[in-house]
């Protein structure tokens, strides 16, 4: 179905045409007519299917630009998604004159209050910041006609349920509610029952969650060998643009520093990063000033960057749907991409869970050797030298060194001079600084079925040993746990760090006369050690 077949105004259609859109996606085709009729809608579809336009176009159509009050509210799980939705809504509503503001944690609340005072028809925001603004009486929801919950399952996973309910309770009951979610857990269904009026359920089946344009590989490797394995592979593959995913904020910081030391142009993003720096990093990555972007799952949510050739999963995600989101950063616009997941032996069960979801098996990949990485870097250096010799601007500078060059040519052979140039250009693998990345708490053991233990040369471990029972109270310290109910911040969904877990999780050390585990030194606690080879 084409967009001009919907009952949309000429102003909206002009912006849609300007953006190059002609055919509506399945979620748009089924949702837009229902939303234009004023019905409540639950839309179930994967990320990247055009959900923003599905709720945005009918919402923009209803906006009365002559009325200066806030008429629509979009609640999003992360600031990245909030900014992206705000930009898309602004783009579609520009000709009509719709004012769209975004509010989120990590940026000045005073500036956001000032922006709201200057006028807004639509506000897009994260739950914590929206509540803060409501409490300060800076955000008035009395005239809201349309409420949108975007990626509701993600907000639920991040512990925002109470915040969402608190916000909804302040919105007029006469509103229209549009809820979008990739999955439909019971808590999401309860929101539909409690806060929506006879909602229409639109479900778009995902025939294939991962594209054929992405070649998916895994490398089975010990935790302590991951970093060297990954950097050697990068040296061999020479990705144009790569994203590395880490499970925690600390991991992202350590990987970023380590990659820089190994000579990669890398920067990291996570929830503790200042918003201005975050935007600067993303701009540099998009413009090709960076080779590698290191990110957490939450920070990378909603990123739309073309040209990403490789995705490296340094940590395998516990949630298989996060894997789908990760590798969806590559293989776009008809271009091929590659994803490589590094899996420790005790995490092989999670690999099978991901494959069960995606209906695709990852191919095993042999780690690159230090010699292969060295040879690859030499080839890169040789090609650069060849390109430089073809560059007339560089060749014009040769004359400045003519006398000195002739002197060197008389003292040394051409082969010796060439070897010296290469030695300056290519790092010797034996002289690379050693980088140690701190160990993260491993994922809970997952059996992959079949009755075998998690061992075996090159195989996928199966079964659970009797002494490896699942502790149902355990929470991993990846960015994905529940929030403290009293906290209202937006930091990576407000999840707690493993070291701050409740006392019930440390009950094994209480009442038994046991001492707490010996704490590591500051060096190990910081998790980042640089040594030269031979200094061990």
Number of C-alpha atoms within 10 A of each C-alpha: 13 11 19 17 10 15 13 18 13 12 15 22 21 17 17 19 13 12 11 9 13 14 13 19 18 18 22 23 17 19 26 24 16 16 23 17 9 18 19 25 26 25 28 22 22 22 18 11 15 16 23 20 22 24 29 24 22 23 26 28 17 16 21 15 15 9 11 13 17 25 25 26 25 23 26 23 29 28 29 22 25 23 20 18 25 23 16 15 24 20 17 24 25 17 14 19 16 23 21 26 24 25 27 28 24 17 14 11 16 11 11 18 16 11 15 23 11 10 16 20 23 27 21 27 26 28 30 24 21 25 20 17 19 15 11 11 11 18 17 17 19 12 14 21 21 27 23 24 21 25 24 27 22 20 23 18 16 22 21 25 21 12 18 21 14 13 17 18 11 13 18 15 14 11 19 21 26 26 25 27 22 19 17 15 12 9 13 20 11 11 16 20 12 10 15 20 16 12 19 16 16 18 19 15 12 13 8 11 17 20 19 12 15 21 18 21 17 21 20 22 18 14 19 13 13 20 21 18 20 22 19 22 21 20 20 20 14 17 18 13 21 26 28 25 28 26 23 22 25 18 24 23 19 21 27 22 17 23 19 13 16 15 11 17 16 23 24 26 25 24 25 14 15 14 19 10 11 19 14 12 19 19 14 15 22 18 10 14 14 19 19 27 25 27 27 25 23 25 25 22 20 20 15 15 15 14 19 27 21 27 28 24 22 23 24 25 25 20 12 19 16 16 22 19 20 24 26 22 25 28 24 18 9 8 13 17 24 19 25 24 27 26 23 18 19 22 25 23 21 22 23 23 17 22 13 12 15 20 14 16 14 19 12 15 14 14 17 18 14 19 12 15 21 17 15 20 22 18 14 16 18 15 12 13 15 11 11 13 12 11 11 9 10 11 11 9 10 10 10 9 9 11 10 11 13 11 10 13 13 10 11 11 10 12 9 12 14 10 11 11 13 15 13 10 16 17 15 13 13 11 11 15 15 21 21 20 24 19 12 17 10 14 18 18 19 23 23 21 14 10 12 15 16 21 14 11 8 12 12 21 24 21 18 20 13 6 6 11 11 11 10 7 8 13 17 19 21 24 26 23 19 17 19 12 12 6 10 19 20 22 21 25 27 22 20 21 16 15 7 8 14 10 10 10 12 10 10 13 13 12 7 8 8 9 9 10 7 6 8 10 9 9 10 14 11 13 18 19 15 14 13 12 12 8 7 6
